């Protein structure tokens, strides 16, 4: 097994920071890790933990840092669902071009990454999917706010400038949030994608999550009406960070252990 940190080209003529876990086997299955809003590409190592464990079973993996996140040199204004989906596609194509990869795809999405992973089920034949605290609701879930800011106020500012100055509480700084991101959020329906998904899916949520409420995890599980296998795991005492925000490595271990077990059985 090799762990490689590098950059690959995007369709925007920029470079995407990626971490690749090469299991060093022919015809490896491919796992794609999809991080959340303004997060890092390994989600504080949890995606990497799963990838390293599954490498023992003949799975290679790639985790990409989206625009304005992680080690990306792009401005966060380029963080849109369209651009993230393009970067996922670039990651899959890169792995197929440079490594021995079978036509067997799995995906893990965390938070907004869960939303992206659900949308990917429309384009790719994903055999096994894990959604960690996924924002897999339609639009903005009929809520007036987005991550603590009033949506209508945001839209008014976006109408004038094409973006709004958004306070990101996760890292205590203002970022430029693109009007295109809001348009994408309202145009694409991950809940409907889950209703059409036919592979295996694990949904993991913390019962103390106030960022993506636990009922969203239950709804995601309930939407998997055509899935070949579905499982809901509720981690008690876990908030949206699954222990990363409050020094609870035991909660992160529950997250990764459940995911590794599910993928070993169904991927």
Secondary structure, DSSP 8 states (H G I E B T S, - for coil): -EEEEEEEE-TTS-EEEEEEEE---TTEEEEEEE--TT--TTTTTHHHHHHHHHHTTTEEEEEE--TTSTT--S-GGG--HHHHHHHHHHHHHHHHHHS-EEEEEEEEEETHHHHHHHHHTTTS-EEEEEEES---SSTTTT-SEETTEEHHHHHHHHHHHSEEEEEETTTTEEEEEEHHHHHHHHH--HHHHHHH--SEEEEEEETT-TTTTHHHHHHHHHH-TT-SEEEEEEETT--TTTTTTTT-HHHHHHHHHHHHHHHHHH-
